[in-house]
Amino acid sequence: MGSLLSRNTSRVGATKPSEALQYETCKRQRLLSSFFDESPRLIPSLPDEISLQILARIPRIYYLNVKLVSRAWKAAITSSELFSFRKELGTTEEWLYILTKVEDDKLSWHALDPLAGRWQRLPPMPSIIFEDELRRGSAAIRMWNVLGSTIKIADLIRGWLGKKDALDRMGFCGCSIGAVDGCLYVLGGFSRALAMRNVWRYDPVLNAWSEVSSMSVGRAYSKIGILNNKLYAVGGVTRGPGGLTPLQSAEVFDPRTGLWSEILSMPFSKAQVLPTAFLADLLKPIATGMTSYRGRLFVPQSLYFWPFFVDVGGEVYDPDVNSWVEMPVGMGEGWPVRQAGTKLSITVEGELYALDPSGALDSAKIKVYDYHDDTWKVVVGDVPLPNFTDSESPYLLAGLLGKLHVITNDANHNIAVLQADVKNHFASMPSASSSSFHDCINEPASGSETDTWKMIAIRNAGSAELVSCQTINL
């Protein structure tokens, strides 16, 4: 009996390592089986797991060509397992995605690999066939590209007041852009003067567009922000019987569930205390910007009456308690204005930056918000911007590779991406009080403003105008 137990025990002990190895092998095979079933090995004589790690080290800019090697390589390049390996290996790359408006008010996307300095054009967005044309059974179905566009703020406000309805003349305008969970999102906009609920997503892994769940209401010119890996759509305008109507409502999209949920609407508290009913009917409140900062959404607001606008501070949304409070006074009153009340800002390494045009055609400043002092302070006094063209968005801001970037569009149709070394300029800021300012206070300031800027990429865009930009790290 003892010898029998001894033989059984030794057999069990001998199989434990092989069982563990077999378990790990099966586990990895299950992960890879989605695209390797009935396919040859990626690289002959190498396990597919090793081959996948090799592919994960190849720069993303080559993936379009790598997919042409074989069906197995294409499946590998478009798999989530590959990009999981990239995260594990630390080989992810942060790219800049720039949206431009081209001829016929269509939009075109380009991606920039900032380390290689190379551009890649994204596939065009899908087309829409209007349902009424399908019902009529038209022999020549008219296809409208869902490529978005923007209209001048003057046309927007005139249409608001019923003096000029530019929206009736445009197929699509006013879509909003956001990026979350490694994908680009294009939200709403106008189509045949109706605000759309539709949302489109670009997946860089698949290099393809698809339509996802629609918003609860149609929105154009809504403000987009990202918090806790969720996408928020706030405000905007819709089309009502009397023209364009501002929206106070807001909603949030969770990419994990693919669903939208409504959140508490903006109170627009400043608009509620206007002295007369006449002014309340005349002045239209609207969200003019939004940024994610210190775990909350900061939404500057204005009251419009063409051609005038009045900044009224703004409101702050806290997702933890689903509530809105008034924005700090200094933040709202000092928020730099880009055009017709619109605010443009970006958060980089926890600091909130904005570009202030300063009223001059070729002069601008970078300002940073001091949360503790509730003031905006100049951190770079001279931004090398070209003379502003007639473009509605002659410049954009982006946080890329942990640094502030300014994207410009000059009269020669060149789109340039400028990288700013703003950290060294904190030393020149008076009465800095936040902890991050103190960290930089002893650092030497740059010798000249031109030393602050570095052009990392440029491309000729023809007649294209800047619209928006986002960054994705994959």
VOGU-3710 file (C-alpha; in Angstrom, 3 decimals, decimal comma):
1> mgsllsrnts> 0,000/0,000/0,000  2,833/2,368/0,896  4,555/1,757/-2,405  1,308/2,398/-4,274  0,757/5,696/-2,502  4,361/6,598/-3,186  3,931/5,953/-6,906  0,712/7,971/-7,045  2,262/10,849/-5,134  5,286/10,971/-7,392
11> rvgatkpsea> 3,042/10,901/-10,455  1,006/13,881/-9,190  4,105/15,839/-8,306  5,642/15,143/-11,691  2,655/16,448/-13,608  2,243/19,750/-11,796  4,840/21,729/-13,810  3,581/20,403/-17,122  -0,027/21,138/-16,155  0,862/24,712/-15,229
21> lqyetckrqr> 2,731/25,146/-18,510  -0,164/23,646/-20,443  -2,606/25,969/-18,682  -0,589/29,059/-19,559  -0,187/27,898/-23,155  -3,916/27,247/-23,515  -4,710/30,602/-21,953  -2,515/32,427/-24,452  -3,874/30,345/-27,340  -7,412/31,326/-26,370
31> llssffdesp> -6,402/34,985/-26,484  -4,920/34,597/-29,937  -7,422/32,146/-31,388  -9,722/34,870/-32,680  -7,399/35,647/-35,541  -5,002/32,707/-35,810  -7,503/29,879/-36,325  -6,749/28,028/-39,528  -3,943/30,503/-40,327  -0,205/29,885/-40,717
41> rlipslpdei> 2,190/31,207/-38,138  2,978/34,885/-38,340  6,693/34,231/-38,511  7,832/30,681/-39,430  9,589/28,752/-36,641  8,439/31,242/-33,997  5,470/30,944/-31,642  2,761/33,450/-32,503  3,045/34,995/-29,058  6,670/35,930/-29,740
51> slqilaripr> 5,798/37,167/-33,223  3,063/39,352/-31,781  5,543/40,944/-29,400  7,822/41,685/-32,339  4,954/43,353/-34,215  4,098/45,360/-31,082  7,534/46,989/-31,290  7,032/48,234/-34,857  6,093/51,955/-35,061  2,412/52,473/-35,830
61> iyylnvklvs> 3,177/54,537/-38,915  4,152/51,278/-40,706  1,042/49,315/-39,751  -0,862/50,161/-42,937  1,906/48,488/-44,966  2,435/45,652/-42,503  -1,208/44,624/-42,932  -0,485/43,880/-46,595  1,980/41,090/-45,802  -0,666/38,428/-45,245
71> rawkaaitss> -4,137/37,830/-43,869  -2,616/36,613/-40,611  -0,561/39,783/-40,247  -3,589/41,933/-41,031  -5,587/40,101/-38,362  -2,759/40,568/-35,885  -2,334/44,280/-36,586  -6,063/44,899/-36,089  -6,320/42,854/-32,894  -6,782/44,156/-29,379
81> elfsfrkelg> -4,124/41,668/-28,206  -1,439/43,507/-30,170  -2,245/46,832/-28,529  -2,396/45,169/-25,127  1,162/43,997/-25,772  2,148/47,564/-26,723  0,943/48,799/-23,336  2,774/46,021/-21,517  5,996/46,703/-23,434  5,752/50,484/-23,134
91> tteewlyilt> 5,779/50,982/-26,908  2,554/52,978/-27,189  2,670/56,150/-29,285  0,673/59,346/-28,842  -0,500/60,817/-32,136  -2,150/64,116/-32,990  -5,352/63,998/-35,065  -6,240/67,196/-36,915  -9,602/67,927/-38,506  -9,734/70,415/-41,380
101> kveddklswh> -12,500/71,820/-43,530  -11,840/71,485/-47,241  -13,761/72,408/-50,384  -17,553/72,131/-50,368  -17,486/72,408/-46,559  -16,359/68,811/-46,143  -14,063/67,649/-43,393  -10,798/65,783/-43,769  -8,797/64,048/-41,036  -5,014/63,679/-40,843
111> aldplagrwq> -2,948/62,003/-38,121  0,557/63,108/-37,157  3,214/60,820/-35,735  5,125/63,534/-33,811  8,288/61,491/-33,246  8,683/60,533/-36,908  7,232/63,817/-38,169  5,064/61,927/-40,656  1,420/62,452/-41,599  -1,214/59,825/-42,345
121> rlppmpsiif> -4,595/60,513/-43,898  -7,592/58,876/-42,266  -10,287/57,176/-44,358  -13,285/59,383/-45,178  -16,265/59,215/-42,888  -19,247/57,162/-44,063  -22,075/58,598/-46,100  -25,717/59,036/-45,184  -28,713/58,375/-47,409  -31,651/60,441/-46,281
131> edelrrgsaa> -34,708/58,343/-45,441  -37,104/60,517/-47,414  -35,092/59,857/-50,568  -35,209/56,134/-49,917  -38,985/56,275/-49,507  -39,343/58,116/-52,785  -37,252/55,450/-54,471  -35,231/58,057/-56,311  -33,204/56,576/-59,167  -30,378/58,967/-58,394
141> irmwnvlgst> -30,030/58,749/-54,649  -28,189/61,731/-53,315  -25,356/60,837/-50,975  -24,377/63,309/-48,302  -20,939/62,779/-46,846  -20,958/62,895/-43,068  -17,847/65,016/-43,124  -19,202/67,904/-41,089  -18,344/71,560/-41,417  -18,515/74,751/-39,504
151> ikiadlirgw> -20,245/77,999/-40,337  -19,204/81,490/-39,436  -20,432/82,646/-36,081  -22,113/85,588/-37,785  -24,278/83,245/-39,845  -25,057/81,233/-36,745  -26,296/84,231/-34,787  -28,173/85,740/-37,732  -29,929/82,425/-38,168  -30,690/82,503/-34,468
161> lgkkdaldrm> -32,520/85,805/-34,893  -34,259/84,747/-38,066  -32,515/87,378/-40,199  -30,488/84,929/-42,227  -30,823/81,189/-42,078  -27,508/79,913/-43,365  -28,309/76,452/-42,086  -30,933/75,942/-44,789  -28,165/76,300/-47,356  -25,774/73,828/-45,786
171> gfcgcsigav> -25,914/70,056/-45,783  -24,076/69,499/-42,520  -22,376/71,744/-39,976  -21,571/72,181/-36,316  -20,455/68,667/-35,360  -18,376/68,324/-32,184  -15,229/66,262/-31,684  -13,911/64,212/-28,781  -11,493/61,346/-28,082  -11,900/58,670/-25,408
181> dgclyvlggf> -10,750/55,079/-24,884  -8,453/55,190/-27,913  -11,102/56,323/-30,437  -12,263/59,548/-32,087  -15,909/60,566/-31,805  -17,869/62,950/-34,026  -21,122/64,103/-32,447  -24,249/65,597/-33,965  -24,281/68,770/-36,017  -26,848/70,129/-38,462
191> sralamrnvw> -28,153/68,317/-41,515  -30,734/70,160/-43,603  -31,112/72,624/-40,738  -32,044/69,867/-38,288  -29,830/69,047/-35,314  -28,749/65,413/-35,448  -28,395/62,889/-32,625  -25,984/60,678/-34,570  -22,513/59,788/-33,294  -19,667/58,340/-35,375
201> rydpvlnaws> -16,516/56,671/-34,089  -13,106/56,220/-35,680  -11,136/53,235/-34,396  -7,384/53,607/-35,147  -6,854/49,885/-34,570  -9,220/49,015/-37,424  -8,580/52,281/-39,295  -12,319/52,492/-39,911  -15,432/54,522/-39,052  -18,658/53,172/-37,593
211> evssmsvgra> -21,861/54,601/-36,175  -22,506/54,101/-32,468  -25,397/54,842/-30,115  -27,071/58,200/-30,706  -27,369/61,012/-28,188  -30,661/61,576/-26,419  -31,259/64,871/-28,261  -29,998/66,465/-31,445  -27,100/68,836/-30,798  -24,907/71,137/-32,839
221> yskigilnnk> -21,926/73,078/-31,523  -22,032/71,141/-28,257  -19,014/71,258/-25,946  -17,091/68,037/-25,359  -15,046/66,954/-22,349  -13,498/63,739/-21,003  -13,678/62,672/-17,356  -12,994/59,229/-15,890  -12,720/57,739/-19,389  -16,218/58,947/-20,282
231> lyavggvtrg> -17,268/61,441/-22,934  -19,504/64,367/-21,931  -21,616/66,397/-24,376  -22,820/69,664/-22,860  -25,068/72,392/-24,243  -24,979/73,327/-27,896  -27,938/74,435/-29,959  -30,874/72,801/-31,674  -33,409/73,970/-34,216  -36,746/75,205/-32,917
241> pggltplqsa> -39,780/76,957/-34,434  -38,189/80,384/-33,946  -34,710/79,472/-35,131  -31,778/78,160/-33,157  -32,389/77,420/-29,499  -29,620/76,980/-26,911  -29,548/73,745/-24,925  -28,985/73,505/-21,194  -29,070/69,715/-21,169  -26,006/67,480/-20,888
251> evfdprtglw> -25,282/63,770/-21,243  -22,428/61,306/-20,893  -21,241/58,386/-23,032  -19,577/55,322/-21,520  -17,456/53,545/-24,182  -17,486/50,333/-22,131  -21,272/49,991/-22,384  -21,764/52,005/-25,565  -24,676/53,889/-23,967  -25,572/57,530/-23,309
261> seilsmpfsk> -26,980/58,715/-19,983  -28,468/62,101/-19,183  -26,954/64,166/-16,388  -28,206/67,263/-14,592  -28,762/70,185/-16,960  -26,724/73,384/-16,702  -28,604/75,935/-14,567  -27,353/78,978/-16,542  -27,825/80,789/-13,248  -26,514/84,142/-14,521
271> aqvlptafla> -29,058/84,107/-17,323  -31,862/83,539/-14,813  -31,284/86,844/-13,000  -31,606/89,268/-15,912  -33,485/92,386/-14,781  -36,259/92,336/-17,375  -38,234/89,806/-19,341  -37,241/91,703/-22,494  -33,539/91,070/-21,897  -34,239/87,466/-20,967
281> dllkpiatgm> -35,950/86,978/-24,323  -33,329/88,961/-26,233  -30,119/87,545/-24,778  -29,451/83,912/-25,557  -27,277/81,991/-23,057  -24,827/79,533/-24,530  -21,842/77,440/-23,410  -18,780/78,869/-25,148  -16,181/76,311/-24,103  -15,417/73,387/-21,826
291> tsyrgrlfvp> -12,350/71,794/-20,314  -11,645/68,910/-17,948  -9,649/70,217/-15,002  -9,004/68,915/-11,499  -11,582/66,139/-11,883  -14,440/68,401/-12,956  -15,874/70,029/-16,092  -15,416/73,799/-16,336  -17,891/75,397/-18,752  -17,541/79,134/-19,562
301> qslyfwpffv> -20,772/80,773/-20,724  -21,921/83,898/-22,547  -25,100/85,790/-23,408  -25,501/86,556/-27,110  -27,322/89,183/-29,105  -25,852/89,630/-32,550  -23,335/91,185/-32,993  -22,690/91,493/-29,255  -21,835/88,990/-26,585  -21,414/89,310/-22,850
311> dvggevydpd> -19,337/86,856/-20,835  -21,136/85,785/-17,675  -18,535/83,539/-16,084  -19,563/79,932/-16,204  -20,446/76,808/-14,269  -18,607/73,728/-13,023  -19,924/70,166/-13,092  -18,862/67,647/-10,456  -19,552/64,067/-11,640  -19,201/62,638/-8,125
321> vnswvempvg> -22,325/64,449/-6,896  -23,978/65,200/-10,270  -24,268/68,917/-9,538  -23,370/72,302/-11,024  -21,862/75,257/-9,154  -20,764/78,685/-10,321  -17,289/78,986/-11,757  -14,742/80,972/-9,694  -15,074/84,665/-10,528  -11,480/85,232/-11,613
331> mgegwpvrqa> -11,507/82,167/-13,812  -14,689/83,140/-15,622  -13,920/86,839/-16,035  -10,331/86,298/-17,146  -10,808/83,333/-19,478  -9,219/84,410/-22,794  -11,689/84,851/-25,640  -10,882/83,549/-29,096  -13,694/84,748/-31,355  -17,247/85,900/-30,687
341> gtklsitveg> -17,065/84,728/-27,097  -15,656/81,241/-27,743  -13,040/79,963/-25,281  -10,215/77,624/-26,251  -8,159/75,852/-23,603  -6,241/72,661/-22,866  -5,070/70,863/-19,751  -1,456/69,643/-19,876  0,210/67,881/-16,958  -2,552/69,115/-14,653
351> elyaldpsga> -2,235/72,794/-15,650  -4,943/74,701/-17,536  -3,670/76,782/-20,471  -5,398/79,158/-22,870  -4,216/81,207/-25,834  -5,068/84,924/-25,676  -5,015/86,658/-29,096  -4,545/90,013/-27,298  -6,566/91,865/-29,919  -3,733/91,968/-32,472
361> ldsakikvyd> -3,611/90,066/-35,744  -0,162/88,584/-35,212  0,216/88,717/-31,455  -0,860/86,191/-28,861  0,031/85,043/-25,357  -0,152/81,767/-23,516  -1,873/82,103/-20,158  -2,073/79,594/-17,330  -4,760/79,524/-14,667  -3,595/79,786/-11,059
371> yhddtwkvvv> -6,246/77,832/-9,174  -5,189/79,086/-5,743  -5,105/82,782/-6,698  -8,074/82,463/-9,080  -6,252/84,442/-11,764  -4,958/83,934/-15,281  -1,247/84,680/-15,683  0,915/85,082/-18,760  3,412/82,246/-19,026  4,637/82,971/-22,582
381> gdvplpnftd> 4,415/86,539/-23,804  4,955/86,091/-27,523  3,456/83,240/-29,502  4,931/83,017/-33,034  1,617/82,932/-34,851  1,351/83,971/-38,507  -1,030/86,702/-39,515  -4,525/85,378/-38,953  -6,345/84,480/-42,131  -10,093/84,495/-42,680
391> sespyllagl> -10,237/81,019/-41,208  -12,736/80,573/-38,415  -10,094/78,641/-36,424  -6,640/79,977/-37,393  -5,101/78,146/-34,443  -5,771/75,210/-32,104  -4,317/73,960/-28,820  -3,281/70,404/-28,019  -1,647/68,548/-25,154  0,768/66,096/-26,788
401> lgklhvitnd> 3,652/64,146/-25,265  3,140/66,014/-22,001  3,741/69,410/-23,622  1,622/72,271/-24,908  1,269/72,490/-28,690  -0,147/75,222/-30,905  -1,417/74,296/-34,370  -1,497/77,210/-36,812  -2,771/77,833/-40,324  -1,097/80,657/-42,251
411> anhniavlqa> -1,885/82,582/-45,413  0,352/80,233/-47,429  -1,916/77,301/-46,521  0,668/75,676/-44,280  -0,463/73,868/-41,167  2,346/73,940/-38,618  2,547/72,168/-35,265  4,562/74,150/-32,701  5,745/72,614/-29,441  6,115/74,949/-26,462
421> dvknhfasmp> 8,527/74,603/-23,581  6,353/76,548/-21,151  7,780/74,979/-18,015  10,871/77,207/-17,994  8,677/80,289/-18,183  6,947/79,667/-14,877  9,946/81,406/-13,287  8,878/84,714/-14,797  5,355/84,535/-13,381  4,670/86,901/-10,476
431> sassssfhdc> 3,236/85,650/-7,175  2,952/82,055/-8,283  1,251/80,155/-5,523  0,207/76,712/-6,659  2,446/73,774/-5,864  3,328/73,249/-9,526  4,355/76,876/-9,827  6,600/76,497/-6,764  8,203/73,457/-8,332  9,282/75,574/-11,281
441> inepasgset> 10,074/78,833/-9,517  13,795/78,081/-9,214  14,208/76,894/-12,769  16,040/79,242/-15,154  13,895/81,149/-17,587  14,530/80,764/-21,281  16,831/83,323/-22,832  14,278/84,424/-25,440  10,705/83,708/-26,405  11,826/82,076/-29,644
451> dtwkmiairn> 13,693/79,457/-27,604  10,359/78,382/-26,205  9,000/77,116/-29,494  9,964/74,218/-31,706  8,266/73,316/-34,969  7,796/69,547/-35,013  5,776/69,188/-38,219  4,386/71,144/-41,151  2,289/70,278/-44,173  0,656/72,179/-47,002
461> agsaelvscq> -3,104/71,861/-46,663  -4,192/73,831/-49,699  -7,364/75,757/-48,933  -8,200/73,662/-45,873  -9,097/75,430/-42,626  -8,470/74,169/-39,114  -11,521/72,883/-37,254  -10,454/70,747/-34,293  -7,759/68,430/-32,961  -7,456/65,506/-30,533
471> tinl> -4,735/63,168/-29,289  -4,802/59,363/-28,921  -2,185/57,143/-27,290  -2,019/53,561/-28,648
//
